[in-house]
Amino acid sequence: MSSHAHSPQIRKVLLVEDERDIADLVAMHLGDVCDEVTVARDGYDGLRLATSETWTLIILDLRIPGPDGLEICRTVRRLRPYQPILMLTSKSAEMDRVLGLETGADDYLTKPFSVLELVARVRAIFRRIDNLRRQLASGPDPDRPLRIGRLAIDAARREVRLDEKTVDLTAREFDLLDFFARHPGRVFRRADLLDQVWGYGHEGYEHTVNSHINRLRAKIEEDPSRPAMIVTVWGVGYKFAAESNVLAFDRR
């Protein structure tokens, strides 16, 4: 391993995929957008590599020999809560996609997929990471913690607390909540959220936004069936409704 492998500028991707043709094709195309691509061809190597090295992104097929993608995702999430993970699922396995998102995947693609779309998704994830890095480097103001009623959001530490208790969010759930909280009262269409939070806008993926918002509500709303913070604006999209209660506060 090169001496600069741990530099934040080096983009390292772990691809866990047992179908050799797919793995080789994806790895070849990813070579255009990242510095290193490592392929694991079963769940044993995938789990070992995912937990023993630092990766910019992990691309994880759910159906692999050995520990499956869900088990690897759960383990990685436990050890590295904000590790970006892109899951690959079969088109017919809707429950796999639901479980994958519940387990903590940031995004997913269904097989068969366009390699060009996969690369576009990877580019979008990299842009999101770069934007976050620029925000962190630009000073404390963009990441000043927010307090919204019972909710506290610390962007620099990527922590959320509700009634002073830590809320366990995936990386994408955190980004979504933080984006909403920093634009209180503004209504966003699903396509807007895909573009601003996910980093891409594709028709047909609005259900990804819905599922993330539902899970986020389940974690932060007193009654998720009657949300008071992330509110549906019928026929348009969503907004963060706690407008009058949003206060910036300095970290002690």
FENZIBEL-V490951 format. One record per residue. N is the residue number from 1. RES is the residue in three letters. PSI is psi in whole degrees, 0 to 359 (999 if undefined). Layout:
N:RES:PSI + N:RES:PSI
This chain:
1:MET:138 + 2:SER:159 + 3:SER:340 + 4:HIS:14 + 5:ALA:335 + 6:HIS:2 + 7:SER:139 + 8:PRO:344 + 9:GLN:342 + 10:ILE:125 + 11:ARG:110 + 12:LYS:127 + 13:VAL:132 + 14:LEU:123 + 15:LEU:116 + 16:VAL:102 + 17:GLU:124 + 18:ASP:344 + 19:GLU:110 + 20:ARG:317 + 21:ASP:316 + 22:ILE:314 + 23:ALA:316 + 24:ASP:319 + 25:LEU:314 + 26:VAL:315 + 27:ALA:321 + 28:MET:314 + 29:HIS:326 + 30:LEU:338 + 31:GLY:341 + 32:ASP:342 + 33:VAL:356 + 34:CYS:170 + 35:ASP:324 + 36:GLU:136 + 37:VAL:121 + 38:THR:131 + 39:VAL:128 + 40:ALA:131 + 41:ARG:4 + 42:ASP:172 + 43:GLY:334 + 44:TYR:308 + 45:ASP:321 + 46:GLY:313 + 47:LEU:317 + 48:ARG:312 + 49:LEU:322 + 50:ALA:329 + 51:THR:351 + 52:SER:347 + 53:GLU:167 + 54:THR:130 + 55:TRP:141 + 56:THR:323 + 57:LEU:142 + 58:ILE:124 + 59:ILE:122 + 60:LEU:115 + 61:ASP:136 + 62:LEU:323 + 63:ARG:91 + 64:ILE:155 + 65:PRO:148 + 66:GLY:207 + 67:PRO:129 + 68:ASP:177 + 69:GLY:324 + 70:LEU:318 + 71:GLU:318 + 72:ILE:317 + 73:CYS:314 + 74:ARG:316 + 75:THR:315 + 76:VAL:316 + 77:ARG:323 + 78:ARG:321 + 79:LEU:324 + 80:ARG:87 + 81:PRO:333 + 82:TYR:21 + 83:GLN:120 + 84:PRO:132 + 85:ILE:128 + 86:LEU:122 + 87:MET:145 + 88:LEU:127 + 89:THR:160 + 90:SER:151 + 91:LYS:328 + 92:SER:347 + 93:ALA:71 + 94:GLU:322 + 95:MET:326 + 96:ASP:317 + 97:ARG:317 + 98:VAL:313 + 99:LEU:321 + 100:GLY:315 + 101:LEU:320 + 102:GLU:324 + 103:THR:337 + 104:GLY:12 + 105:ALA:143 + 106:ASP:331 + 107:ASP:168 + 108:TYR:157 + 109:LEU:145 + 110:THR:142 + 111:LYS:143 + 112:PRO:143 + 113:PHE:160 + 114:SER:128 + 115:VAL:326 + 116:LEU:322 + 117:GLU:320 + 118:LEU:314 + 119:VAL:321 + 120:ALA:320 + 121:ARG:317 + 122:VAL:317 + 123:ARG:319 + 124:ALA:318 + 125:ILE:319 + 126:PHE:319 + 127:ARG:319 + 128:ARG:318 + 129:ILE:317 + 130:ASP:319 + 131:ASN:317 + 132:LEU:319 + 133:ARG:319 + 134:ARG:320 + 135:GLN:317 + 136:LEU:328 + 137:ALA:341 + 138:SER:354 + 139:GLY:177 + 140:PRO:335 + 141:ASP:312 + 142:PRO:338 + 143:ASP:17 + 144:ARG:131 + 145:PRO:149 + 146:LEU:146 + 147:ARG:123 + 148:ILE:94 + 149:GLY:242 + 150:ARG:358 + 151:LEU:134 + 152:ALA:131 + 153:ILE:120 + 154:ASP:100 + 155:ALA:323 + 156:ALA:320 + 157:ARG:354 + 158:ARG:51 + 159:GLU:143 + 160:VAL:134 + 161:ARG:138 + 162:LEU:119 + 163:ASP:40 + 164:GLU:9 + 165:LYS:137 + 166:THR:134 + 167:VAL:126 + 168:ASP:104 + 169:LEU:149 + 170:THR:168 + 171:ALA:316 + 172:ARG:324 + 173:GLU:319 + 174:PHE:312 + 175:ASP:320 + 176:LEU:313 + 177:LEU:315 + 178:ASP:320 + 179:PHE:312 + 180:PHE:312 + 181:ALA:333 + 182:ARG:359 + 183:HIS:58 + 184:PRO:140 + 185:GLY:348 + 186:ARG:135 + 187:VAL:131 + 188:PHE:132 + 189:ARG:162 + 190:ARG:320 + 191:ALA:324 + 192:ASP:317 + 193:LEU:320 + 194:LEU:317 + 195:ASP:316 + 196:GLN:323 + 197:VAL:317 + 198:TRP:332 + 199:GLY:10 + 200:TYR:158 + 201:GLY:111 + 202:HIS:125 + 203:GLU:143 + 204:GLY:352 + 205:TYR:13 + 206:GLU:332 + 207:HIS:336 + 208:THR:318 + 209:VAL:313 + 210:ASN:313 + 211:SER:322 + 212:HIS:319 + 213:ILE:320 + 214:ASN:317 + 215:ARG:323 + 216:LEU:317 + 217:ARG:320 + 218:ALA:336 + 219:LYS:336 + 220:ILE:343 + 221:GLU:143 + 222:GLU:319 + 223:ASP:97 + 224:PRO:335 + 225:SER:344 + 226:ARG:70 + 227:PRO:141 + 228:ALA:342 + 229:MET:297 + 230:ILE:103 + 231:VAL:139 + 232:THR:128 + 233:VAL:102 + 234:TRP:132 + 235:GLY:355 + 236:VAL:295 + 237:GLY:232 + 238:TYR:157 + 239:LYS:159 + 240:PHE:116 + 241:ALA:349 + 242:ALA:47 + 243:GLU:314 + 244:SER:350 + 245:ASN:8 + 246:VAL:119 + 247:LEU:133 + 248:ALA:140 + 249:PHE:148 + 250:ASP:143 + 251:ARG:135 + 252:ARG:999
